[in-house]
Amino acid sequence: MLSRSVRRSALRAAASAKAVKVPQRTLSALVASKPTQFVPVSAFSAPITPKRFASQSIKVPELAESITEGTLASFNKEVGEYVAQDELLATIETDKIDVEVNAPVGGTVKELLVAPEDTVEVGQEIAVIEEGDAPEGGAAPKKEESAPKEEAAPKKEEAAPKKEESAPAPKKEAAPKKEAPKSEPAQQTSSLGAFSRHEERVKMNRMRLRIAERLKESQNTAASLTTFNEVDMTNLLNMRKKYKDEFLEKKGIKLGFMGAFSKAVTLAAKEVPAVNAAIENGDTIVFRDYVDISVAVATPKGLVTPVVRNAESRSILGIEAEIASLGKKARDGKLTLEDMAGGTFTISNGGVFGSLFGTPIINMPQTAVLGMHGVKQRPVTVNGQVESRPMQYLALTYDHRCVDGREAVTFLKTVCELIEDPEKMLLMD
């Protein structure tokens, strides 16, 4: 409480103060005015709602006219990661090629609706993307969140030595004599287990299943028969050695064997058109005036046969350039269905892998296939003298329902003659 002297001084000060007179108009204006409204501080600290973007479903695109489903091979993005427009999102494996699914818009992957190895159909939704710009720091990977939990693990390991210290030592040293004879059979079993007996089962991919189906269909349908011959590669090797550097420098094309053999096949097929024909509906033979050569190319996923269209109208260099282009696309997994559709005759060059001899299988519905093999130096008789020549075995497997033995042998002999004298190919129409 205040003392009396203090209160008295306060009353005196109040009494001595002169009252200030305020005009009546000012008072009435102050009374009529509205009180000022203040915005609470909490309004500024409220969280700002992020802008919502539209979500878009990603569907399986059209694969081909005859293909309605495939197998999801893999996703290139995980949930929460950002994908740019036209960036690869998933890969779908079909019977013949791999189809890439690119993101139509840029955004964050919100959901993956299928899992790898699942069968998907055309038009089926496989993922959901929320449209938006790329985050500044990028999507936080899920693996980093588990790192702090792993740091706590050493604590349990540190506690382990305490148990060992608390365990009494005498108990571990008890009865060592009885355990000694039992250790000998343990050493024998460990020596038997030194060899690996591991087995792994891998599901066949769609391409491999389709290859197996087509090859078995060929064996069950065609009346296959194989005829053989050998060809002296001396002149072709000399021509290749003479011109390969010049054409590589001027045209950028490597001069190999496939171009010459393909050209020889097209010329021989004009004399024996049955090897370029096909059986339709089991009772009709279709003859063609063009030759589309299917070239067998080995890829990590299986054997594919891209087609060189109208090989009869191309030069040797033109065929080599087309084969090189198709081979690169095959190894890069960029082949399209149009690249492999059709084909009237197949050439398989197993010699690049060191094959000496073999019988190729007909690529249905074709009627013949030529198998090339490795070039080996062998002693042969030339003009009554034994010489070492680079020789190659050729094998022609043909469908005996359409091609007779005489025609097959004539065709293969013509190919050999053109390869042994490549200049002759320039004189033939």
C-alpha positions as CSV (number, residue, x, y, z in Angstrom):
1,M,0.0,0.0,0.0
2,L,1.1,3.6,-0.7
3,S,2.0,5.8,2.2
4,R,-0.1,8.8,3.2
5,S,2.6,11.3,2.1
6,V,2.7,9.8,-1.4
7,R,-1.0,9.9,-1.8
8,R,-1.3,13.5,-0.7
9,S,1.4,14.5,-3.2
10,A,-0.5,12.7,-5.9
11,L,-3.7,14.5,-5.1
12,R,-2.0,17.8,-5.0
13,A,-0.6,17.2,-8.5
14,A,-3.9,16.2,-9.9
15,A,-5.6,19.3,-8.4
16,S,-3.0,21.6,-9.8
17,A,-3.3,20.1,-13.3
18,K,-5.4,22.2,-15.6
19,A,-8.1,20.5,-17.6
20,V,-7.8,20.5,-21.4
21,K,-10.8,21.5,-23.3
22,V,-11.7,19.4,-26.4
23,P,-14.1,20.8,-29.0
24,Q,-17.5,19.1,-29.1
25,R,-17.1,18.3,-32.9
26,T,-13.9,16.4,-32.2
27,L,-15.5,14.3,-29.5
28,S,-18.6,13.5,-31.7
29,A,-16.3,12.4,-34.6
30,L,-14.2,10.1,-32.3
31,V,-17.4,8.5,-31.0
32,A,-18.9,7.9,-34.5
33,S,-15.6,6.4,-35.9
34,K,-15.2,2.6,-36.1
35,P,-12.6,0.9,-34.0
36,T,-9.5,-0.1,-35.8
37,Q,-9.2,-3.9,-36.5
38,F,-5.9,-5.5,-36.0
39,V,-4.8,-8.7,-37.8
40,P,-3.6,-11.3,-35.2
41,V,0.0,-12.4,-35.5
42,S,-1.0,-16.0,-35.7
43,A,-2.5,-15.4,-39.2
44,F,1.0,-14.8,-40.6
45,S,2.4,-18.0,-39.1
46,A,-0.3,-20.2,-40.7
47,P,1.2,-22.8,-43.1
48,I,0.9,-22.0,-46.8
49,T,-1.0,-24.7,-48.7
50,P,1.1,-26.0,-51.7
51,K,-0.3,-25.7,-55.2
52,R,-2.0,-28.9,-56.4
53,F,-1.1,-30.3,-59.8
54,A,-3.2,-32.6,-62.0
55,S,-2.3,-36.3,-61.9
56,Q,-2.0,-38.3,-65.2
57,S,-2.1,-42.0,-65.6
58,I,0.5,-43.7,-67.8
59,K,-0.9,-46.5,-70.0
60,V,0.6,-49.3,-72.1
61,P,1.0,-47.9,-75.6
62,E,0.1,-49.8,-78.8
63,L,2.7,-52.5,-79.3
64,A,1.9,-53.9,-82.8
65,E,-1.1,-55.1,-84.8
66,S,-0.6,-58.7,-83.7
67,I,0.7,-58.1,-80.2
68,T,-1.8,-57.3,-77.4
69,E,0.2,-57.9,-74.3
70,G,3.7,-57.9,-73.0
71,T,5.8,-58.3,-69.8
72,L,6.9,-55.3,-67.7
73,A,10.7,-55.7,-67.7
74,S,11.5,-52.8,-65.4
75,F,10.7,-49.3,-64.1
76,N,13.4,-46.6,-64.5
77,K,11.9,-44.5,-61.7
78,E,10.7,-45.1,-58.2
79,V,7.8,-43.6,-56.3
80,G,8.7,-40.0,-55.2
81,E,11.3,-39.5,-57.9
82,Y,11.0,-36.8,-60.6
83,V,10.7,-37.8,-64.2
84,A,11.2,-35.3,-67.1
85,Q,8.9,-35.1,-70.1
86,D,9.8,-37.8,-72.7
87,E,12.2,-39.5,-70.3
88,L,12.2,-43.3,-70.1
89,L,9.8,-44.5,-67.4
90,A,9.4,-48.2,-68.1
91,T,10.4,-51.0,-70.5
92,I,7.9,-53.6,-71.8
93,E,9.1,-56.8,-73.3
94,T,7.2,-58.4,-76.1
95,D,7.7,-61.5,-78.3
96,K,10.0,-59.7,-80.7
97,I,11.2,-56.3,-79.3
98,D,11.4,-54.2,-76.2
99,V,9.0,-51.2,-76.1
100,E,10.0,-48.1,-74.2
101,V,7.4,-46.1,-72.3
102,N,8.3,-42.5,-72.0
103,A,6.6,-40.0,-69.7
104,P,4.2,-37.7,-71.6
105,V,4.6,-34.9,-69.0
106,G,7.2,-33.9,-66.4
107,G,6.3,-34.6,-62.8
108,T,6.7,-36.7,-59.7
109,V,6.0,-40.4,-59.8
110,K,3.1,-40.9,-57.3
111,E,2.3,-44.6,-57.8
112,L,3.5,-47.7,-59.6
113,L,0.4,-49.8,-60.4
114,V,2.2,-53.0,-61.5
115,A,5.4,-54.8,-60.6
116,P,8.3,-56.1,-62.8
117,E,7.6,-59.4,-64.5
118,D,3.8,-58.8,-64.5
119,T,1.9,-59.2,-67.7
120,V,0.4,-56.0,-69.0
121,E,-2.1,-55.4,-71.8
122,V,-2.4,-52.5,-74.3
123,G,-4.2,-49.6,-72.6
124,Q,-3.6,-50.8,-69.0
125,E,-2.5,-48.2,-66.5
126,I,1.0,-48.9,-65.1
127,A,1.9,-45.7,-63.2
128,V,0.6,-42.3,-62.0
129,I,2.5,-39.0,-62.4
130,E,1.6,-35.8,-60.7
131,E,2.5,-32.9,-63.0
132,G,4.9,-30.3,-61.7
133,D,8.3,-28.8,-61.9
134,A,11.4,-30.5,-60.7
135,P,12.1,-30.0,-57.0
136,E,15.2,-27.9,-56.1
137,G,16.7,-30.5,-53.9
138,G,15.2,-33.5,-55.7
139,A,13.2,-36.2,-54.2
140,A,14.6,-37.5,-50.9
141,P,15.6,-41.2,-51.4
142,K,14.1,-43.6,-49.0
143,K,17.4,-45.4,-48.3
144,E,18.8,-42.3,-46.5
145,E,15.9,-42.5,-43.9
146,S,17.0,-45.9,-42.8
147,A,20.6,-44.7,-42.2
148,P,20.0,-43.4,-38.6
149,K,18.5,-46.7,-37.6
150,E,21.6,-48.5,-38.7
151,E,23.8,-46.3,-36.5
152,A,22.0,-47.7,-33.5
153,A,23.1,-51.2,-34.4
154,P,26.7,-51.0,-33.0
155,K,25.2,-50.5,-29.5
156,K,24.0,-54.1,-29.5
157,E,27.4,-55.3,-30.7
158,E,29.1,-53.4,-27.9
159,A,27.0,-55.2,-25.4
160,A,28.0,-58.6,-26.7
161,P,31.5,-58.6,-25.2
162,K,30.0,-58.0,-21.8
163,K,28.3,-61.3,-21.9
164,E,31.5,-63.1,-22.8
165,E,33.3,-61.4,-19.9
166,S,30.5,-62.5,-17.5
167,A,30.6,-66.1,-18.6
168,P,32.8,-68.3,-16.3
169,A,35.9,-69.5,-18.0
170,P,36.1,-73.0,-16.4
171,K,32.9,-74.2,-18.0
172,K,34.3,-73.7,-21.5
173,E,37.5,-75.7,-20.8
174,A,35.6,-78.8,-19.5
175,A,36.0,-82.2,-21.1
176,P,38.2,-81.4,-24.1
177,K,39.3,-85.1,-24.5
178,K,35.9,-86.5,-25.7
179,E,35.5,-83.9,-28.4
180,A,38.8,-84.6,-30.2
181,P,37.9,-87.9,-32.0
182,K,34.6,-86.3,-33.3
183,S,36.5,-83.6,-35.2
184,E,37.9,-86.1,-37.8
185,P,34.6,-86.9,-39.6
186,A,33.8,-83.1,-39.6
187,Q,36.9,-82.5,-41.7
188,Q,35.9,-85.2,-44.2
189,T,32.4,-83.7,-44.7
190,S,33.9,-80.2,-45.1
191,S,36.2,-81.5,-47.9
192,L,33.2,-82.9,-49.7
193,G,31.4,-79.6,-49.5
194,A,34.2,-77.7,-51.1
195,F,32.6,-78.1,-54.6
196,S,29.7,-75.9,-55.6
197,R,26.3,-77.5,-56.1
198,H,24.3,-74.3,-56.7
199,E,21.3,-74.3,-59.1
200,E,19.5,-71.3,-60.5
201,R,16.2,-71.2,-62.2
202,V,15.5,-68.3,-64.5
203,K,12.2,-67.7,-66.2
204,M,12.4,-67.6,-70.0
205,N,11.7,-64.1,-71.4
206,R,9.0,-63.6,-74.0
207,M,11.5,-63.4,-76.8
208,R,13.2,-66.7,-75.9
209,L,9.7,-68.3,-75.6
210,R,8.8,-67.1,-79.0
211,I,12.0,-68.3,-80.6
212,A,11.5,-71.7,-79.1
213,E,8.0,-71.8,-80.3
214,R,9.0,-70.8,-83.9
215,L,11.9,-73.2,-84.1
216,K,9.8,-76.2,-82.9
217,E,7.1,-75.2,-85.3
218,S,9.6,-75.3,-88.1
219,Q,10.8,-78.8,-87.1
220,N,7.2,-80.1,-86.9
221,T,6.0,-78.5,-90.1
222,A,8.7,-78.5,-92.7
223,A,10.2,-81.5,-94.4
224,S,13.7,-80.3,-93.7
225,L,16.8,-81.6,-95.5
226,T,20.3,-80.2,-95.5
227,T,22.9,-80.2,-98.3
228,F,26.5,-79.2,-97.9
229,N,29.3,-77.8,-100.1
230,E,32.6,-76.0,-99.6
231,V,33.8,-72.8,-101.1
232,D,37.3,-71.5,-101.7
233,M,37.5,-68.0,-100.2
234,T,40.8,-67.0,-101.8
235,N,39.5,-64.5,-104.4
236,L,36.9,-63.0,-102.1
237,L,39.6,-62.4,-99.4
238,N,41.9,-60.8,-101.9
239,M,39.2,-58.5,-103.2
240,R,38.3,-57.6,-99.6
241,K,42.0,-56.9,-98.7
242,K,42.4,-54.8,-101.8
243,Y,39.4,-52.5,-101.4
244,K,38.4,-52.5,-97.7
245,D,40.6,-49.5,-96.7
246,E,39.5,-47.5,-99.7
247,F,35.8,-48.0,-99.1
248,L,36.1,-47.5,-95.4
249,E,37.8,-44.1,-95.9
250,K,35.5,-42.9,-98.7
251,K,32.1,-44.5,-97.8
252,G,32.6,-45.3,-94.1
253,I,31.5,-48.9,-94.8
254,K,33.4,-52.0,-93.6
255,L,33.6,-54.6,-96.4
256,G,32.8,-58.0,-95.0
257,F,31.5,-61.3,-96.2
258,M,27.8,-60.9,-95.7
259,G,27.4,-58.4,-98.6
260,A,29.0,-60.7,-101.1
261,F,27.1,-63.8,-99.9
262,S,23.8,-61.9,-99.9
263,K,24.3,-60.7,-103.5
264,A,25.3,-64.2,-104.5
265,V,22.0,-65.5,-103.0
266,T,19.9,-63.0,-104.9
267,L,21.5,-63.9,-108.2
268,A,21.2,-67.7,-107.5
269,A,17.6,-67.3,-106.5
270,K,16.8,-66.0,-110.0
271,E,17.9,-69.3,-111.4
272,V,16.2,-71.3,-108.7
273,P,13.2,-69.3,-107.5
274,A,11.8,-72.1,-105.3
275,V,14.3,-71.4,-102.6
276,N,12.9,-67.8,-102.3
277,A,9.3,-69.0,-102.3
278,A,6.8,-69.8,-99.4
279,I,4.1,-72.3,-98.8
280,E,0.7,-70.7,-98.1
281,N,-2.2,-72.5,-96.5
282,G,-0.5,-75.8,-97.0
283,D,-1.4,-76.2,-100.7
284,T,-0.2,-73.0,-102.4
285,I,3.4,-71.9,-103.4
286,V,4.0,-68.2,-103.5
287,F,6.9,-67.1,-105.8
288,R,8.4,-63.7,-105.6
289,D,10.4,-61.4,-107.9
290,Y,12.2,-59.7,-105.0
291,V,14.5,-61.1,-102.3
292,D,14.2,-59.8,-98.7
293,I,17.1,-61.4,-96.8
294,S,16.7,-62.0,-93.1
295,V,20.1,-61.7,-91.4
296,A,20.4,-63.7,-88.1
297,V,21.9,-61.5,-85.4
298,A,22.7,-62.7,-81.9
299,T,21.6,-60.4,-79.0
300,P,21.8,-60.9,-75.2
301,K,18.1,-61.7,-75.2
302,G,18.1,-64.1,-78.1
303,L,18.4,-64.5,-81.9
304,V,16.7,-61.8,-84.0
305,T,16.4,-61.7,-87.8
306,P,16.2,-58.1,-89.2
307,V,15.4,-57.9,-92.9
308,V,17.3,-56.3,-95.7
309,R,14.6,-55.2,-98.1
310,N,15.1,-55.7,-101.9
311,A,18.6,-57.0,-101.6
312,E,18.5,-57.9,-105.3
313,S,18.4,-54.2,-106.2
314,R,21.3,-53.2,-103.9
315,S,25.0,-53.3,-104.5
316,I,27.4,-55.3,-102.3
317,L,28.3,-52.1,-100.4
318,G,24.6,-51.1,-100.1
319,I,23.9,-54.5,-98.5
320,E,26.8,-54.2,-96.2
321,A,25.7,-50.7,-95.0
322,E,22.2,-51.9,-94.3
323,I,23.4,-55.0,-92.4
324,A,25.7,-52.9,-90.3
325,S,22.8,-50.5,-89.5
326,L,20.4,-53.3,-88.5
327,G,23.1,-55.1,-86.5
328,K,23.8,-51.9,-84.4
329,K,20.1,-51.4,-83.8
330,A,19.7,-55.0,-82.7
331,R,22.6,-54.9,-80.2
332,D,21.3,-51.6,-78.9
333,G,17.7,-53.0,-78.5
334,K,16.4,-50.4,-81.0
335,L,14.9,-52.7,-83.6
336,T,11.2,-52.1,-84.5
337,L,8.7,-54.7,-85.7
338,E,8.9,-53.3,-89.2
339,D,12.7,-54.1,-89.2
340,M,11.9,-57.8,-88.6
341,A,8.6,-58.3,-90.5
342,G,8.7,-60.4,-93.6
343,G,11.8,-61.9,-95.1
344,T,12.0,-64.4,-97.9
345,F,15.4,-66.1,-97.3
346,T,17.6,-66.3,-94.2
347,I,21.4,-66.2,-93.9
348,S,23.0,-67.4,-90.6
349,N,26.7,-66.7,-90.1
350,G,27.9,-69.0,-87.3
351,G,31.4,-68.6,-88.5
352,V,31.9,-65.4,-86.5
353,F,31.7,-67.5,-83.4
354,G,34.1,-70.1,-84.7
355,S,31.6,-72.7,-86.0
356,L,33.0,-75.2,-88.4
357,F,29.9,-77.1,-89.3
358,G,26.2,-77.0,-88.6
359,T,22.7,-77.5,-89.9
360,P,20.5,-74.3,-89.7
361,I,16.8,-74.4,-89.1
362,I,14.3,-72.9,-91.5
363,N,12.7,-69.7,-90.5
364,M,9.0,-70.4,-91.3
365,P,7.2,-69.7,-93.6
366,Q,10.4,-69.5,-95.7
367,T,11.6,-72.5,-97.6
368,A,15.4,-72.3,-97.2
369,V,18.2,-71.0,-95.0
370,L,21.9,-70.7,-95.8
371,G,24.4,-71.4,-93.0
372,M,27.9,-69.9,-93.2
373,H,30.8,-71.2,-91.1
374,G,34.3,-70.4,-90.2
375,V,37.1,-69.9,-92.7
376,K,39.9,-72.4,-92.1
377,Q,43.1,-73.1,-94.0
378,R,42.9,-76.6,-95.4
379,P,44.9,-78.6,-97.9
380,V,43.1,-78.9,-101.2
381,T,44.1,-80.0,-104.7
382,V,44.4,-77.2,-107.2
383,N,45.5,-78.1,-110.8
384,G,47.0,-81.4,-109.6
385,Q,48.9,-79.8,-106.7
386,V,48.1,-79.7,-103.0
387,E,47.8,-76.2,-101.7
388,S,46.7,-74.6,-98.5
389,R,43.6,-72.6,-99.2
390,P,41.1,-70.7,-97.0
391,M,38.0,-72.9,-97.1
392,Q,34.5,-72.5,-95.7
393,Y,31.7,-75.1,-95.4
394,L,28.3,-74.0,-96.5
395,A,25.0,-75.6,-95.5
396,L,21.6,-75.2,-97.1
397,T,18.6,-76.4,-95.2
398,Y,15.5,-76.5,-97.4
399,D,11.9,-77.5,-97.2
400,H,11.5,-80.6,-99.4
401,R,7.8,-80.0,-99.8
402,C,8.7,-77.1,-102.1
403,V,12.3,-77.5,-103.1
404,D,13.7,-80.7,-104.7
405,G,17.2,-82.0,-104.2
406,R,18.3,-81.0,-107.7
407,E,17.2,-77.4,-107.2
408,A,18.8,-77.2,-103.7
409,V,22.2,-78.5,-105.0
410,T,22.1,-76.2,-108.0
411,F,21.3,-73.2,-105.9
412,L,24.2,-73.9,-103.4
413,K,26.6,-74.7,-106.2
414,T,25.8,-71.4,-107.9
415,V,26.5,-69.5,-104.7
416,C,29.8,-71.2,-104.4
417,E,30.8,-70.3,-107.9
418,L,29.9,-66.7,-107.5
419,I,31.9,-66.4,-104.2
420,E,34.9,-68.1,-105.8
421,D,34.8,-65.7,-108.7
422,P,33.2,-62.5,-107.3
423,E,33.9,-60.5,-110.5
424,K,31.3,-62.7,-112.2
425,M,28.6,-61.1,-110.1
426,L,29.1,-57.8,-111.9
427,L,28.3,-59.5,-115.2
428,M,25.0,-61.1,-114.1
429,D,21.6,-59.3,-114.2
